[in-house]
C-alpha cells in the first residue's frame, strides 16, 4: 500500500469507512431501523463494526495469520452489504421516525470541523511518545510482528502496562493487516474516528431529550473541554467514553421504546467498555446498578421467566469479553499494580491506610479541575446545580426522571475514580497530573446529556 496522502485515503477506506459500513449492516440485522436516525445508525454501526472485526482479528493473530490481511476490509465490505440488504428485505415492522430539522445538525457540524482539523494536524507526528505509543501502539506492534513464543517476553519488556485490554491494539492491527505492514501514522485514523462517533451519539441523545439550543450550548462546552486534546491521540479514553455513552443511550431507548434491539446494543456497548480500558470494570457495574435502581424506583413492569432468560443470554457478550481479557493476562502472566502493588497490598488496604493523607490532595485537585474552565468547562459542577434546581421544582417526581440516572452514573463513577487515586501505589501528584483529566472524560458525555435534560427537557414522541 502506498504511503503519503494516497495511503491515508486507503486507510480511511479500510479502517474507518468499511468497519462503519460493516457495523451498519450488523446493527440493522440486529433490528435497528434507519428511522432511528442517521447519527445513531452511524455511531452504533462504527462501534459494533469495530468490535466485531476486533474479535476476528484476535483469532487471526492467534492462528498465525492464516490468510492475507487485505481480506479483512474486502470481506467486511461484502458482509456489511449482504447484512444491510437482508435487513431491508426482512419485512420487520418500522418504528416511528425521529423528525430532526436540518438546523439541529448545524452545531454538530460546527464542532466536527475543528476536531477533524486538529486530528489532521496531529497526524503529521508519528506514534513515538506518550501512552498512544508506549502502551497502545507498542502492544499492537508486538501482536502483529512477534512470533507466538516471543509474545509474552516482548509484552513485558517492550510495552508499558501490557495488561491493558486488547480492543485498541486490535483496531490498530486492522490498519496493519490492511496495509500489509506495521504503520506509524495511519493507525491513529480509526481511533480518531471514534471522536466523531461520540459527537454524533451525543448530538442524537441531547436533541432527542432536550431543546436544540441547550443541546448546542452543552455540545460546544464539551468540545472545548479536555476532549479537544484527547480526541486527537490513539489512546483509549475516547473509546471508553463512546462505549459508555452508547450503553447508557441504548438502555434509555430500550425503556422509552421497548424495542429489543436497544437491549442488544446495550450489551454490545458494555462489552466494548470492558474491552477498552481497565476502568470499564468499574463503569459497567456502575451503569448496571444505577439503571436497575432507577427502574425499580420507577416501577418497572414485571417480566416473564422466558423474557428474562432470553435477555440474560446477552450477558454472555460482556462476560465473554471479560473472560478473554482474564485468560490473556493469565497466559502471559501480566498484572496490574493498581490491583496489588509490589508490597502485596491490595486496593482496599491502600485506600484505608492512605485516606487521611491522600484524600485532601485528591479533593483539592478535583476542586481545581471543576473550576478550571479550560479543562472542565464547568460541566460537572453544573450538573449538581441543575439537579438542585430540578429537585426544588419537581420534588418526588424526580425518581421517574431519566436525567437523574445519568447523574448517578456520572457521580458514582467520579467518586470511584477519586477513591482509586486515594489508593494509588504511585506518586500521587504524578498520578493525578497524568491521569485524572483523561479518566474523568469517560463520563463527561453522560454528564452533558444529563445536564441538557435537566436544564430544558423535551417531551419524547415515542
C-alpha positions in Angstrom: 0.0 0.0 0.0 1.5 3.4 -1.0 2.5 6.0 1.6 1.6 9.6 1.9 -1.9 11.1 1.2 -2.9 8.2 -1.0 -2.0 5.8 1.9 -4.1 7.9 4.2 -7.1 7.7 1.8 -6.8 4.0 1.6 -6.5 3.6 5.3 -9.6 5.8 5.8 -11.4 3.5 3.4 -10.1 0.2 5.0 -10.2 1.2 8.7 -13.0 3.8 9.0 -15.5 3.5 6.2 -15.5 -0.3 5.8 -15.8 -1.1 9.5 -18.5 1.5 9.8 -20.4 0.0 6.9 -19.9 -3.5 8.3 -21.3 -2.3 11.6 -24.3 -0.6 10.0 -25.1 -4.0 8.4 -24.7 -5.6 11.8 -26.9 -3.2 13.7 -29.6 -3.3 11.0 -29.5 -7.1 11.2 -29.9 -6.8 15.0 -33.1 -4.8 14.5 -32.1 -1.2 14.3 -34.1 0.6 11.7 -32.8 3.6 9.7 -35.7 5.5 11.1 -33.8 5.8 14.4 -31.7 8.4 12.7 -28.5 8.7 10.7 -26.4 9.8 13.7 -27.5 6.9 15.8 -27.1 4.4 13.0 -23.6 5.6 12.1 -22.4 5.9 15.7 -23.6 2.4 16.8 -22.5 1.0 13.5 -19.0 2.2 13.9 -18.7 0.9 17.4 -20.3 -2.5 16.7 -18.4 -2.9 13.5 -15.0 -2.4 15.0 -16.0 -4.6 18.0 -16.9 -7.5 15.7 -13.8 -7.1 13.5 -11.6 -7.0 16.6 -12.8 -10.4 17.7 -12.0 -11.9 14.3 -8.7 -10.0 14.2 -7.6 -11.5 17.5 -8.5 -15.0 16.3 -6.5 -14.3 13.1 -3.4 -13.3 15.1 -3.7 -16.3 17.5 -3.9 -18.7 14.5 -0.7 -17.1 13.0 -2.3 -15.0 10.2 -3.7 -17.9 8.1 -4.9 -15.6 5.3 -3.7 -12.2 3.8 -4.7 -9.2 5.9 -6.2 -7.3 3.0 -9.1 -9.8 3.1 -10.4 -8.1 6.3 -11.7 -4.9 4.6 -12.8 -6.7 1.5 -14.8 -9.4 3.4 -16.2 -6.8 5.9 -17.4 -4.6 3.0 -19.2 -7.6 1.4 -20.6 -8.9 4.7 -21.9 -5.4 5.6 -23.6 -5.1 2.2 -25.3 -8.5 2.5 -26.4 -7.8 6.0 -27.8 -4.4 5.1 -29.7 -5.8 2.1 -31.0 -8.7 4.2 -32.3 -6.3 6.8 -34.0 -4.2 4.2 -35.9 -7.1 2.8 -36.7 -8.8 6.1 -40.1 -7.2 6.4 -39.7 -6.2 10.0 -42.1 -3.6 11.3 -41.0 0.0 11.1 -40.6 2.3 14.1 -41.7 5.9 14.5 -39.4 8.2 12.6 -37.5 10.8 14.6 -38.1 14.2 13.0 -35.0 16.4 13.1 -34.8 19.8 11.5 -31.7 20.4 9.4 -30.5 23.3 11.7 -30.4 20.9 14.6 -27.4 19.3 12.9 -25.5 22.6 12.5 -23.9 22.5 16.0 -22.6 19.0 15.3 -21.0 20.1 12.0 -19.5 23.2 13.7 -17.9 21.0 16.4 -16.7 18.3 13.9 -14.7 20.8 11.7 -12.1 21.7 14.4 -12.0 18.1 15.7 -11.1 16.8 12.2 -8.7 19.7 11.6 -6.9 19.0 14.9 -6.7 15.3 14.1 -5.2 16.0 10.7 -2.6 18.3 12.2 -1.6 15.8 14.9 -1.1 13.1 12.3 2.0 14.8 11.0 3.6 13.3 14.1 4.4 9.5 14.2 3.3 7.5 17.2 6.6 7.8 19.2 5.8 9.3 22.6 3.2 9.1 25.3 0.6 6.5 26.1 -0.6 6.2 22.5 2.9 4.9 21.6 4.3 3.3 24.7 1.1 1.4 25.6 -1.3 1.0 22.7 0.8 1.1 19.5 3.6 -0.9 21.1 1.1 -3.6 22.1 -0.4 -3.6 18.6 3.1 -4.0 17.0 4.0 -6.9 19.3 0.9 -8.8 18.4 1.3 -8.1 14.7 5.0 -8.8 14.4 6.1 -11.2 17.1 6.2 -15.0 17.0 3.8 -16.7 19.4 6.7 -18.0 21.6 8.2 -14.5 21.8 5.0 -12.6 22.5 5.0 -12.9 26.3 8.6 -11.7 26.7 8.1 -8.7 24.4 4.8 -7.7 26.1 6.6 -7.5 29.4 9.7 -5.7 28.1 8.5 -3.6 25.1 5.1 -2.5 26.3 4.1 -0.3 29.2 1.1 -1.7 31.1 0.8 -4.8 28.9 -2.2 -5.9 31.0 -4.5 -3.3 29.4 -7.4 -4.6 27.3 -7.0 -5.5 23.6 -9.6 -3.6 21.7 -7.3 -0.6 20.9 -4.4 -2.7 19.7 -6.7 -4.9 17.6 -8.2 -1.8 15.9 -4.6 -0.7 15.1 -3.9 -4.2 13.8 -6.7 -3.8 11.3 -4.7 -1.0 9.8 -1.5 -3.1 9.8 -3.3 -6.0 8.2 -4.9 -3.9 5.6 -1.6 -2.3 4.6 0.4 -5.5 5.0 3.0 -3.9 7.3 3.4 -2.0 10.6 2.4 1.6 10.3 3.4 4.6 12.4 1.0 7.4 11.4 -2.2 5.9 9.8 -3.0 3.6 12.7 -4.4 6.6 14.5 -7.2 7.2 12.0 -9.7 4.5 13.1 -9.3 5.6 16.8 -9.6 9.3 16.0 -12.9 8.5 14.2 -14.4 7.3 17.5 -14.4 11.0 18.4 -16.7 11.6 15.5 -18.9 8.7 16.6 -19.0 10.1 20.1 -20.1 13.5 19.0 -22.8 12.0 16.7 -24.1 10.0 19.6 -24.1 13.0 22.0 -25.9 15.1 19.4 -28.6 12.5 18.9 -29.1 11.8 22.6 -29.3 15.5 23.5 -31.5 16.7 20.7 -33.9 13.8 21.4 -34.4 14.7 25.0 -33.7 18.5 25.3 -34.2 21.7 23.5 -31.9 22.2 20.5 -30.5 25.5 21.9 -29.4 23.8 25.1 -28.1 20.8 23.2 -25.9 23.1 21.1 -24.6 25.0 24.1 -23.7 21.8 26.0 -22.1 20.3 22.9 -19.9 23.4 22.4 -18.9 23.3 26.1 -17.9 19.6 25.8 -15.9 20.2 22.6 -13.9 22.8 24.4 -13.1 20.6 27.4 -10.2 18.1 27.7 -11.9 16.2 24.9 -10.3 18.6 22.4 -6.9 17.2 23.3 -7.6 13.6 23.8 -9.7 13.3 20.6 -6.5 13.6 18.6 -4.4 10.8 20.0 -4.6 7.0 19.6 -5.5 6.3 23.2 -8.5 4.5 24.6 -10.1 7.2 26.7 -12.4 8.5 24.0 -13.0 4.9 23.0 -14.3 4.1 26.6 -16.3 7.4 26.7 -18.0 6.5 23.4 -18.8 3.0 24.6 -20.1 4.2 27.9 -22.5 6.7 26.3 -23.6 4.1 23.8 -24.5 1.7 26.7 -26.4 4.4 28.6 -28.2 5.7 25.5 -29.3 2.2 24.5 -30.7 1.4 27.9 -32.6 4.7 27.9 -34.1 4.0 24.4 -35.0 0.4 25.5 -37.1 1.8 28.3 -38.5 4.5 26.1 -39.5 2.4 23.1 -39.5 -1.2 24.3 -37.6 -2.3 21.2 -35.3 -5.3 21.9 -32.6 -4.0 19.6 -31.6 -1.4 22.2 -31.1 -4.1 24.8 -28.8 -6.0 22.4 -26.9 -2.8 21.6 -26.5 -2.0 25.3 -24.7 -5.3 25.9 -22.6 -4.8 22.8 -21.6 -1.4 24.3 -20.9 -3.0 27.7 -18.6 -5.5 26.1 -16.8 -2.5 24.3 -16.4 -0.8 27.7 -14.7 -3.8 29.1 -12.5 -4.2 26.0 -11.4 -0.5 26.0 -9.7 0.1 29.4 -9.5 -1.5 32.8 -11.7 1.3 34.1 -14.5 -0.4 32.2 -14.7 -2.9 35.1 -15.8 0.0 37.3 -18.1 1.6 34.8 -20.1 -1.4 33.8 -21.3 -2.2 37.3 -22.0 1.5 38.0 -24.2 1.7 34.9 -25.9 -1.6 35.8 -26.6 -0.5 39.5 -27.8 3.0 38.5 -30.3 1.8 35.9 -31.5 -1.2 38.0 -32.2 1.2 40.9 -33.9 3.7 38.6 -36.2 1.1 37.0 -37.1 -0.3 40.4 -38.0 3.2 41.7 -39.9 4.0 38.6 -42.0 0.8 38.9 -40.7 -1.4 36.1 -43.3 -3.8 34.7 -42.8 -7.5 35.7 -41.3 -9.8 33.1 -42.0 -13.4 32.4 -39.3 -16.0 33.1 -38.8 -16.6 29.3 -38.2 -12.9 28.7 -35.7 -12.7 31.5 -33.8 -15.7 30.3 -33.7 -14.5 26.7 -32.4 -11.1 27.7 -29.9 -12.7 30.1 -28.3 -14.5 27.3 -26.8 -11.2 26.1 -24.9 -11.1 29.3 -22.6 -13.6 27.7 -21.1 -10.9 25.5 -19.6 -8.7 28.2 -18.8 -11.8 30.4 -17.0 -13.4 27.5 -15.1 -10.2 26.8 -14.0 -10.0 30.5 -13.0 -13.7 30.5 -11.0 -13.4 27.3 -9.1 -10.5 28.9 -8.6 -12.5 32.0 -7.2 -15.5 30.1 -4.9 -13.2 28.1 -3.3 -11.7 31.2 -3.1 -15.1 32.9 -1.5 -16.7 29.9 1.3 -14.1 29.7 1.4 -13.5 33.5 0.5 -9.9 33.2 -0.7 -8.0 36.3 -2.0 -4.5 37.2 -0.2 -2.7 40.0 -3.4 -0.9 41.0 -4.9 -4.2 42.0 -1.9 -5.3 44.0 1.3 -3.3 44.4 4.9 -4.7 44.8 4.5 -4.9 48.6 1.4 -7.2 48.2 -1.1 -4.6 49.4 -4.5 -4.6 47.7 -6.5 -1.6 46.6 -8.9 -1.6 49.6 -5.9 -1.8 52.0 -4.2 1.1 50.4 -7.3 3.2 50.4 -7.8 2.6 54.1 -4.2 3.3 55.0 -3.7 6.3 52.8 -7.1 8.0 53.1 -6.2 10.6 55.7 -3.1 11.8 53.9 -4.1 11.4 50.2 -7.8 12.4 50.3 -7.3 16.1 50.9 -4.9 16.4 48.0 -7.2 14.4 45.7 -10.2 16.6 46.8 -8.2 19.7 46.1 -7.2 18.5 42.7 -10.7 17.7 41.8 -12.0 21.1 43.0 -9.4 22.8 40.8 -10.4 20.7 37.9 -14.1 21.6 38.3 -13.4 25.4 38.5 -10.9 25.4 35.7 -13.0 26.4 32.7 -10.2 25.4 30.2 -10.4 21.7 31.3 -13.9 21.0 32.6 -16.0 23.9 31.1 -17.8 23.7 34.5 -19.8 20.7 33.2 -19.6 18.6 36.4 -20.5 21.3 38.9 -23.2 22.5 36.5 -24.9 19.0 36.8 -25.1 19.4 40.6 -26.6 22.9 40.4 -29.1 21.8 37.8 -30.0 18.8 39.9 -30.7 21.1 42.9 -32.9 23.3 40.8 -34.9 20.4 39.5 -35.3 18.9 43.0 -36.7 22.2 44.2 -39.1 22.3 41.3 -40.1 18.6 40.8 -39.5 17.1 44.2 -40.7 13.5 44.4 -41.3 13.2 40.6 -37.6 13.2 40.2 -37.4 9.5 40.7 -39.0 9.0 37.3 -36.6 11.3 35.5 -34.0 9.5 33.4 -31.7 12.6 33.8 -31.1 11.5 37.4 -30.0 8.0 36.5 -27.4 9.6 34.2 -26.4 11.9 37.0 -26.0 8.9 39.3 -23.8 7.2 36.7 -21.6 10.3 36.5 -21.1 10.9 40.2 -20.8 7.3 41.2 -18.0 7.0 38.7 -16.3 10.2 39.8 -16.3 9.1 43.4 -15.0 5.7 42.4 -12.2 7.2 40.4 -11.3 9.6 43.2 -11.0 6.6 45.6 -8.7 4.9 43.1 -6.4 7.9 43.3 -6.5 7.8 47.1 -5.3 4.2 46.9 -2.7 4.7 44.3 0.6 2.9 44.7 2.4 5.6 42.6 3.4 9.1 43.5 0.0 10.9 44.0 1.0 14.2 42.4 2.3 12.5 39.3 -0.7 10.1 39.0 -3.2 13.0 39.3 -1.4 15.1 36.8 -1.1 12.4 34.2 -4.4 10.5 34.5 -7.2 12.5 36.3 -8.2 14.7 33.3 -8.2 11.7 31.0 -10.3 9.3 33.0 -12.9 12.0 34.0 -13.5 12.3 30.3 -15.1 8.8 30.4 -18.3 10.1 31.9 -18.2 13.7 30.7 -20.5 12.9 27.7 -23.0 11.2 30.1 -22.9 14.3 32.3 -23.6 16.5 29.3 -26.7 14.6 28.3 -27.9 14.7 31.9 -27.3 18.4 32.1 -29.1 19.2 28.9 -32.1 17.1 30.0 -32.3 18.8 33.4 -32.0 22.4 32.0 -34.6 22.3 29.2 -36.2 18.8 28.8 -38.2 17.9 25.7 -41.2 15.6 25.8 -40.5 12.4 23.8 -42.7 11.3 21.0 -42.3 7.6 21.1 
